[in-house]
């Protein structure tokens, strides 16, 4: 249970002052992609900016707001609610209704409502799992930080969403993260309105969150040592490593090792179709590819796409046989950031399945299917790539998505 659900919300009242400007109250129902995108913390900050009292909460697939204050402040608040919404949010509609004033004091994030009511939003929109943001990447790679090299780092701007959700409204108790009670430090961040992890439901750290395990044959027992370091060494030696990410298993190998790439093609029964190559940064992309400025900008966009660009002849010929362009992508999760940097070379990163077969999604299936090494990760989904059509450079950008991490939000009846 999250800390805010341990006690009732603190809504206080105050005595009106004759010198106060006229006060009004309004209820808003915000529809669209508004859960799992940091919308409630965003609303809290807007209310603080405009000096409003009231509360915000999730209900089913919508966000409800009660805001009280001067009419001018409410108007400004309503405008900013749409125009300044978080980048991951899509506000489709805001329904406003007047409410009696209660002379409230303070603005809080209230406990969510679970029951579906008549006329509710129906099937809710579910957000993608946004790639690791720049602020969390700095923490991940900063030795003094308490989450240094922690592969499950996240905040309200990035990290798992759909693949951990078990029910809506979106709260920690209805995700797979409920199995990991927050430590005192994480709980403090979760409750701090000024923190990027304010009401970030997957928040965790090495003290209280999930951990990696590296398993190897025979017997598939835990492999000793740091899983990232050991897996990276296996990759450098030409091994194929199964990495369980947010969308199911990936199969990874050294993209400069012809024998490893050819063995992966044989394993997947995929003789010709190009593989995508993961590089650690845009600078790495410039070392192994010859990207245009537009291609580099696309590579660095928040959607974490696969971008087709000319290579410099430094990759194994089996990566994309017969093709003049190769697919490059940046890591989309902290785990992938750590692994590709530790391996210190570009990695083929492809779906964990044989061609034309379903992706491998469970820890039990992976060893039997691949007889290779697995890095477990919480609740998986499916994964696929979609070609972007139209416009300049059509067909060159392949935004990555999955059932669990959609290219664009979609409605779901049972996440």
N, C-alpha and C positions, 0 to 999 in steps of 0.2 A: 504494500500500500504506500502511495506517495505521501510525503509529509503533509501536503495541503489537504489530503483526505482524512487525516487523523483527527481533525477538529473542524467545527463549523466555520464558515467564512466570517470574517470580522467586518460587518457592515454597521457603522455607527451613525447616529443622527446628531444634528447640532441645532441650536436655537438660532432662528433667523435674526439678522441684525437689520435695523431700519435703514442703515447706510448701504446695505448690499444691493447690487443691481437686481432687477426682477429675475427670478429663477424659473426655469422650465425643466421638464423631464421628458425624455424620449426613450422608447424601446426600439432596438434595431435587431433585425435578423439578417445575417450576412450569409449569402449562399455562393457556392462555387468551390474552388480548391482553397479551403480555409482552415483545414485541420492538418497538423503535421508540418506546417510551414512557418511556425513562429508567430501566428496571428494574434494569439492572446497576449503575449508579451508586447507585441507591436501596439495593440489597443491600449494596454496599460500605459505605455510611454506617451501615446497621444493624449490620453486623459490627463496625465501629469503635465504635459505641455500646455494644455488649455485650461487647467485648473478645474477639471470636472470630477464629480463624485459618482459612485455607482459600482458596477461590477461587469465582468465579462465571463462567459462560460461556453463550453462546448455542449451541443445537444444534437444527438444523432449525427448528421453530416453538416450541420450549420454551426455558426457562432452567434450567440445571443449577447446583446449589450444593453445594459440600462445605464444611461448617462444623464446626469443632472448638473445644471449650471446656467449661466447667462445665455440668452438666445444667440448672441453673436459667437460665443465660444462653441456652442453646439453646432452652429452652421459651419464654422471652420473645422471642427472635428469631423463632421460628416463628409466634407470635401476631402480632407486628408485621408480618411478611411479608405477611399477608393484610389485617389491619386498617388498616395505614398505607400500603398500596400507592399508587403514583402515581395521580393523578386520571385519567389517560388509560388506565390499565391496568385489565384485568378478569381477576382470578385465578379461574379456573374450578375448579382442582384443584391440590393440592400432594401429591405422593407422597413419603413419607419412608422411608428405609431406613437401618439402622445400618451403620457402617463401622468398620474398625479404626482406632484412633488412631495418628497419625503424629507427634505433638508438633510440629505446624507452627508457624511464626512468620510473622505478617503475613497480610494478606488482599489478594488481587489480582484484577483482571479478566483472565481467561485468554483465550487465542485460541479463537475459535469452532470448532466441529466442523461440517463440511459434510455428511458422509455420513449418509444416512438409514439408520437401523438397524431391524431387525424390532421391531414393537411401538411404533414412534415415534408422534408425534402426528398423522401423516398430513398432510392439508392444513392449513397454518398459518393462524391468524387474523392479519389485517393491520389495523393501526390507521388511523384517519382522519389527515388532515393538520390538526393543531390550529391554530386561528387564532393570530395573533401575540399573545404573552403581554404583560402590562403591563410587565414588566421590559425586554423587548426593544424595546417601543414607546418607552420612555423613552430607551434608547440610540439608537434610530433618529432621534429628534427632538432629541438633545442635541449641540450643535455640537462640544464638546471630545472627544466619543467617537470612537474610531477607526473605528467603523461608522456614523457619522452619515450619514443618507440612503442607506445601502446597502440596496438593495431585496431582498436575499437573506439578511437577518439571521435567525438561528434559534438554538435551544438545545434541551435535552432536553425542554422543556415545549411547544415550538411549532415549526412549520416543516414542510417537505415530508417525507412518508413514502412512501406507496404509489406516488406518481407518479415517484419516483426509484429505487425498488427494482427490481432486475433478477433477483435470486435471494435465497434465504434460506439460512442465517441472516443477519440484518440486520447488515451491517458495511459500511463505506465502500467496500471493494473490490468489493462486489456491488451498488453503486448507480451512477447516472450521475455522482455526485460524484467517482468515482475519476479522472476526467479533470482534476481540479483538485487537485494536491498541496498540502497545507497548508503555509503559511509558518511560520516559527519561532514567531510569536506565537500563531497558531491551534493549532499542535501543543502548545504549552505549556498552553493552556486545555484542550485535549482530554485531556491527561494529568493534570491537576490535580484530585484528588478533591473539592476544595472549590469548584470552579467549576461554574456552571450548564451549561457546555459540556463537562463531563467525559463522554467517549464519546458526544457528540452527533455522529452520523455526517455530517450535512450541513454541519458547521461550515465557515465561510468568511468572508472579509473582502474589501475592495476590492483588497488586494495579491495575493490568491491565488485568489479565487473567480470565478464568472461575472459578466458585465456586461450591462447593457441596451444595445440598439441600437434606434434609431428609424429606420424605413424609410418612404420616401415615393415616390409616383409623380411623374414617369415613370421607369421603369427600376428602381424599388425599391432604389436605392442607399442607403447610410447617410445619414441626415439630420444636418447639423452641429448642434452645441450639446448642452446637457444634455437627454437624452431625456425626462425627466420635465417639465422646464420647457417644452420645445418642444411636447410632447403636450398639456400643460395649456393652453397658449396656443391651440392648434388647437381644443380643446374650447370654450374661451370664444368663439371666433370661429364656432362652430356646426358644426364638423366632427364626423364619426363616426370614432372611433378604435378599432382592434382591439387589445385588450390580451391577451397570452398569459399566463394565470395557471396555477395548479396543475392545474386541471381542463379545460384547453383554452382556446380564445379566448373572450373576452367582447367585446361591442360596447358602446361607451360613448358617451354624448352628454350635453350640458347638459340636465338635467331641467327647467330653467326656460325653455328655448328651444323654443317651439311648432314652429317651422319644422324644427329639428333632430330633434325627437322624431317629427314627422310623416314626415320623410324616412326615419328609421330604420324606422318601421312599414311604409312602402312597400318598403323594401329587404328586410325580412324577410317580406314578404307576411303580415303579422300585423295585421289591421285593428282588432281589438277587445280581445284578451287583454291584461290589465294588465302593465305593466313594473314591475320592482322598482327602487327608488331607493336608492343608496348615499349615506350621510352620514358625515362624518368622526368623529362622536362622539355620545353621547347628548344633549349640549347642542345640537348641530346638529339632531338629531331634534326637539327641542322648538321650534326656530325654524320648521320647515317642516311639522311635524305637531302633533297635539294628543293626545299619548299619555297613557294612564293610568299610575299607578305600576307596575302589574303588567306593562304593555306595555314600559315602560322597562327593568324588570328582565329581562324575556325578551330584549329587544334586546341587553343586555349580557352574556348568558350565554355560557359557553365554546363552545357549539355554533355561535355566530354565525348565528342563524336570520334568516329574513325574517319580520318581524312586521307584521301588518295593523293599521293605525291611521288615525284620521281625519286628513286633511290640512287645512292652513289656507288653501287656495286660492292658494298661491304657486307651485305647480308647473304645468307646461304641461298643458293640458286633455287632450292626447293620451296622457299617461302612463297613465291608467286611466279611459278614457271610460265614463261611465255608472255608475261605482262610487263608493260613499261612503267606502270605505277604500282606502288605498294601501299597498303593501308597502315597508317600510323595512328596511334592513340596514346593518350596520357593515362596514368593510373586514375581510377575513379574511387578507390577506397584506401584508407590508411594501410591496410595489409598489402595491397599491390604497390603502394609507394615504397614501403619498406623492402619488399622482396626485390623489386627491380633495382633499387639503389644498392642493396647488399650484393646482388649478383654482379653488379657493375657492368652490365651489358644489356642490349635490347633483348626482349623476350617475345617469342611467339606466345600469344595468349588466345586460345581457342576454346570453344565449348566442350564440356566433358561428355562427349557421346560419340558413337560411331555415326557416320554420315546417314542421314534419313532416319535416325532413331531418336527417341526422347532423350533430353539431357539428363545426366546423372544428378540427383538432388539429395540423396541420403548418404550418410556415412557408411551404412551397411552395404549399399549397392556398389559404392565406388571401388573398394578393393577387389570384389569379385569381377567387376567389369573390366578394370584396367590393370589390376595387379601392379599398381604403382603407389606413390606416396600421397597421403592426404593431409591437408591442413584444415581441420574442422572449423565451422563458422555457424552461428545461430541461424534459425529458420530460413531455408532457401526458397527460391522461386525458379521459374523457367527463364531462359535468356534467348534473345534473337537479335539480329541486326536488320535495320530497315534502310533502304536507299532514299536519299533526299532527291526530289525531282523539281525541275523548273529553276529558272533564274540563271545567272552567270555561273559557269562551272558546274552545271547540272550533272548529277551522278557522281560527284567527287567526294561528297560528305555523307558518311554513313552513321547517323546518330544511333548510339547503342541504347537498347531498351530490353524489356522483358515483361512477362506477366506480372512480376513482382515490382519492377522498376520501369514504369511506362515512359516511352518517349514523350507522350503527352498524357495528362491525367485522364483516367477513365472511370466509369462507374462500376461498382462492384457490389454484389449482394452478400458475399461472404468471403472477406479477405483471407 
